[in-house]
């Protein structure tokens, strides 16, 4: 495995947080010189921070440990921007409550959804340069809440794109990585030109994120293109564009107005050191 550039790793996490904060706004994205209204990120960034901590402390994927940390976030606001769990997707909440009852960390109901798309960054950073390991780790981390094939494969494809972005590939290579041979058709189609929205939520959100990334020349302009497609598309775009453009390319007024930025910095550093 090769360690990704520090600017790209921090950009990947910060891009996610910025885009989740932007998704809370109504209308259009603010000018790049205007700070974010509240700077509070969404549930995807909190889940990402919990996963990052688990990967770093366990030295890899430990599904039960990940669920313990997600439970701490849900019950006590651990790793939240506002120190409480103000936002949580219904499918994630159901998975946590299942875990509390059964101690089983794996979703066995083939749950579909797009919340899982918002927490792909940690496995991509931790396993940067080792694509197969990154995709396997991403799949395992996804299945704790969403084991439906389309949800898992959308996350695996985003992980492949992030791996290319983090290791310095050009934009066309990022948009068309070598997909896994067993990728479902709906996810595999997103590697083509002008990906069409899919039937399943995760594939639909990823298609919007990929189109915004392909059709823009800056982090901020891509945000404007992606914002109408909802928070999960924004989360996917933020990770992808943040990894490719890097931390310094994210508008300074936006990133400096984020709440608890020290948690993002700590997570990026811990993933790179492991």
C-alpha positions in Angstrom: 0.0 0.0 0.0 1.2 3.6 -0.7 0.2 6.5 1.5 -1.9 9.1 -0.3 -0.7 12.7 -0.5 -1.7 14.4 2.8 -3.5 17.2 0.9 -5.6 14.7 -1.0 -6.5 12.6 2.1 -7.6 15.7 4.1 -9.3 17.0 1.0 -11.4 13.8 0.8 -12.7 14.1 4.3 -13.1 17.9 4.3 -14.8 17.8 0.9 -17.4 15.4 2.4 -18.0 17.6 5.5 -18.3 20.8 3.4 -20.7 19.2 0.9 -22.9 17.8 3.8 -23.0 21.3 5.3 -23.8 22.8 1.9 -26.6 20.3 1.5 -28.3 21.7 4.5 -28.7 25.0 2.8 -31.7 25.9 0.6 -31.3 27.2 -2.9 -27.9 27.6 -4.4 -24.3 27.3 -3.1 -23.0 30.5 -1.4 -20.2 32.5 -3.0 -16.7 30.9 -2.3 -15.8 33.9 -0.2 -18.8 33.5 2.1 -18.5 31.2 5.2 -21.0 28.3 5.6 -24.1 29.4 7.6 -23.6 26.9 10.4 -20.7 24.7 9.5 -22.4 21.7 10.8 -21.9 18.5 8.8 -24.3 15.6 8.4 -24.6 12.0 9.5 -22.2 10.8 6.7 -19.3 12.7 8.2 -20.0 11.4 11.7 -20.1 7.8 10.4 -16.9 8.4 8.4 -15.1 9.6 11.5 -16.3 6.6 13.5 -15.1 4.3 10.7 -11.8 6.0 10.4 -11.1 5.7 14.1 -12.0 2.0 13.9 -9.8 1.3 11.0 -6.8 3.0 12.6 -7.2 1.5 16.0 -8.1 -2.0 14.8 -5.6 -2.1 12.0 -8.3 -2.9 9.5 -11.9 -3.8 9.2 -13.7 -5.0 12.4 -17.4 -4.9 11.8 -18.4 -5.3 15.4 -16.1 -2.5 16.5 -17.5 -0.3 13.7 -21.1 -0.9 15.0 -20.1 -0.2 18.6 -18.7 3.2 17.4 -21.8 3.9 15.4 -23.9 3.1 18.4 -21.9 5.6 20.5 -22.6 8.2 17.8 -26.3 7.4 17.8 -26.8 7.3 21.5 -24.3 9.9 22.7 -23.4 12.1 19.8 -19.9 10.8 19.6 -18.0 12.3 16.5 -20.9 14.6 15.7 -20.4 18.2 14.6 -22.9 19.5 17.2 -22.0 16.8 19.8 -25.5 15.3 19.5 -26.9 12.9 16.8 -29.3 15.3 15.2 -29.5 13.5 11.9 -29.6 9.8 11.2 -30.9 7.8 8.2 -33.7 5.4 9.0 -31.9 2.4 7.6 -28.8 3.2 9.7 -30.9 3.7 12.8 -32.5 0.3 12.2 -29.2 -1.4 11.7 -27.9 0.1 15.0 -31.0 -1.0 16.9 -30.7 -4.5 15.4 -27.1 -4.6 16.6 -28.1 -3.6 20.1 -30.6 -6.5 20.2 -28.6 -9.2 18.5 -24.9 -8.2 18.7 -24.8 -9.2 15.0 -22.9 -6.5 13.1 -24.0 -7.6 9.6 -27.2 -6.6 7.8 -28.8 -9.8 6.6 -31.9 -8.2 5.1 -30.3 -7.0 1.9 -31.2 -3.5 2.8 -30.9 -0.9 0.0 -30.1 2.8 0.6 -27.7 5.6 -0.1 -26.5 6.6 3.4 -23.6 4.1 3.0 -22.3 6.1 0.1 -21.4 8.9 2.5 -18.7 6.8 4.4 -16.5 5.3 1.7 -13.5 7.7 2.2 -11.8 6.0 5.2 -11.3 2.6 3.6 -10.1 4.3 0.4 -7.5 6.3 2.3 -6.4 3.5 4.6 -5.9 1.1 1.7 -4.8 3.6 -0.9 -2.8 2.0 -3.7 -4.1 -1.5 -2.8 -7.3 -1.4 -4.8 -8.5 -5.0 -4.2 -8.0 -4.6 -0.4 -9.8 -1.2 -0.5 -12.8 -2.6 -2.3 -13.0 -5.6 -0.1 -12.8 -3.4 3.1 -15.4 -1.0 1.6 -17.8 -3.9 0.9 -17.4 -5.2 4.5 -17.9 -1.8 6.0 -21.0 -1.2 3.8 -22.7 -4.4 4.8 -23.0 -3.5 8.4 -26.0 -1.3 7.4 -26.7 -2.0 3.7 -26.1 -5.4 2.2 -28.2 -5.0 -0.9 -26.0 -5.7 -3.9 -26.5 -2.3 -5.7 -25.7 -0.4 -2.5 -22.6 -2.4 -1.9 -21.4 -2.2 -5.5 -22.0 1.6 -5.7 -19.8 2.0 -2.7 -17.2 -0.3 -4.2 -17.1 1.7 -7.4 -16.8 4.9 -5.5 -13.9 3.3 -3.5 -12.2 2.4 -6.9 -12.6 6.0 -8.1 -11.3 7.4 -4.8 -8.3 5.1 -5.0 -7.4 6.6 -8.4 -8.0 10.1 -7.2 -5.9 9.7 -4.0 -3.0 8.2 -5.9 -2.8 11.0 -8.5 -4.6 9.6 -11.6 -5.9 12.0 -14.2 -9.6 12.8 -14.3 -10.5 10.4 -17.0 -8.8 7.5 -15.2 -10.7 8.5 -12.0 -14.0 8.5 -13.9 -13.3 5.2 -15.6 -11.3 3.0 -13.1 -10.9 -0.7 -13.7 -14.1 -2.0 -12.3 -14.3 -5.3 -10.4 -15.4 -8.1 -12.6 -18.4 -9.0 -10.4 -19.8 -5.4 -10.3 -23.6 -5.4 -10.8 -24.7 -4.0 -14.2 -26.3 -0.9 -12.7 -23.1 0.1 -10.9 -20.9 -0.9 -13.8 -22.8 1.4 -16.2 -21.6 4.4 -14.1 -18.2 4.0 -15.6 -19.4 4.9 -19.0 -19.9 8.3 -20.5 -22.7 10.4 -19.0 -23.9 7.9 -16.4 -27.7 7.7 -16.2 -29.6 7.7 -12.9 -30.1 4.2 -11.7 -33.1 2.5 -10.1 -31.5 2.0 -6.7 -30.7 5.0 -4.4 -27.0 4.5 -4.1 -26.4 4.1 -7.8 -28.7 7.1 -8.5 -26.8 9.4 -6.0 -23.4 8.2 -7.4 -24.5 8.9 -11.0 -25.3 12.5 -10.0 -22.0 12.9 -8.2 -19.9 11.5 -11.1 -21.7 13.7 -13.6 -21.0 16.8 -11.4 -17.4 15.9 -11.1 -17.0 15.2 -14.8 -18.8 18.4 -15.8 -16.9 20.9 -13.6 -13.4 22.4 -13.4 -13.4 23.3 -9.8 -14.6 21.9 -6.4 -17.0 24.8 -6.0 -18.6 24.6 -9.4 -19.1 20.9 -9.1 -20.9 21.6 -5.8 -23.3 23.9 -7.6 -24.0 21.2 -10.2 -24.5 18.5 -7.6 -26.6 20.3 -5.0 -30.0 19.8 -6.6 -29.5 16.0 -6.5 -29.6 15.8 -2.7 -27.3 15.2 0.3 -26.1 11.7 -0.6 -25.0 12.8 -4.1 -23.3 15.7 -2.4 -21.5 13.4 0.0 -20.3 11.2 -2.8 -19.2 14.3 -4.8 -17.4 15.8 -1.8 -15.3 12.8 -1.2 -14.4 12.3 -4.9 -13.8 16.0 -5.7 -12.0 16.6 -2.4 -9.6 13.7 -3.0 -8.9 14.8 -6.6 -8.6 18.6 -6.2 -7.1 18.4 -2.7 -7.7 20.3 0.6 -6.3 23.6 -0.6 -8.6 23.7 -3.6 -11.7 23.7 -1.4 -12.8 27.3 -0.8 -11.0 28.5 2.3 -14.1 30.4 3.6 -16.1 27.1 3.4 -13.6 24.8 5.0 -12.6 27.3 7.8 -16.2 27.7 8.8 -16.7 24.0 9.5 -17.4 22.9 13.1 -14.8 20.7 14.8 -12.3 20.8 12.0 -9.8 19.2 14.3 -11.7 15.9 14.1 -11.2 15.8 10.3 -7.5 16.6 10.6 -7.0 13.9 13.3 -8.9 11.3 11.2 -6.8 12.0 8.1 -3.6 11.7 10.0 -4.6 8.5 11.8 -5.6 6.8 8.5 -2.2 7.7 6.9 -0.1 6.6 9.8 -1.7 3.2 10.2 
